[in-house]
């Protein structure tokens, strides 16, 4: 997500400037206005790829954030007052940015702020969906129940993310190994064989001549290729961080063969899971859809969903509005329609999310099953071809001597 510098006005008349992370400017503006802020200016911070990410965010994400929420839930269920709950959490923390942050949160709560408002002061740490869930629990008086739903949601999301990362780990490692071995052969081994053949004045076969030509060109162009590649990557990242570039990239992603369907299934499962969690927390449907929209993680799909949300605001049913986005499958639309009719929309959305999470896992299993033998075969042919091309002249020379 991109980082934006915002100038906002608070309910008590103060004007402050803070950094917020969001998928895009429009979503951030809507989110801030829903929290009661008056938005004056939203500017995207330039050259973000040169800046390191805030350390506290990386220290308090994933499993640690889940562990914190589980501890918070246990303490809330025990009936302790919120200040004692925060004191207990603070006493167990090691010194650092996270501890300082929680001390500020405690001071805010002690000063009369709600827990959701105190968490909302740190948007880079606590996601908007989390803060909204806490706020909904405070409003309905069942904060432990709401927090329990969010923990269940977070566990499922983290499990799916881990599954995706695990499926990508082996191909990435294997690709890195292949590239390393090929570069070693082309830059160090082939030039030594080339010198041997030049001294022997041997007539080389065409495959060996092609390999030597490629190795020489690679050695000659490498000092220029590396800086150009680095500059190209930086320029590409800069372009894809713009609204237009990100939109083009996201459109390209969902049109890829095989992977496009997996991206859409993953987006659907994330949206439905988040939508169900927010609805179950007592958040109105339109606001829940707006909050869940960012979990699609695809600007093209978000743009289509924005028009669907407007139609829901105008009175159209959720299933019919989602049908007009053109990327929701018929099965999902039918289940959502049944949920609307029976009043069990949150349950149906959870069922849809589970179904498409299963689809993502099946696609990942199929991908890993296919890609491992294909990559092993490609690696064997590539490295074996290089070695054979270099040894053919030696075999020919040995045959001539005999």
Helices and strands as residue ranges (DSSP letters): E 2-9, E 15-22, H 25-34, E 38-44, G 48-50, H 55-59, H 63-77, H 82-91, H 97-110, H 115-120, H 128-140, H 143-184, I 185-189, H 190-200, H 206-240, H 243-254, H 259-280, H 285-293, G 294-296, H 299-313, H 318-323, H 330-342, H 345-401
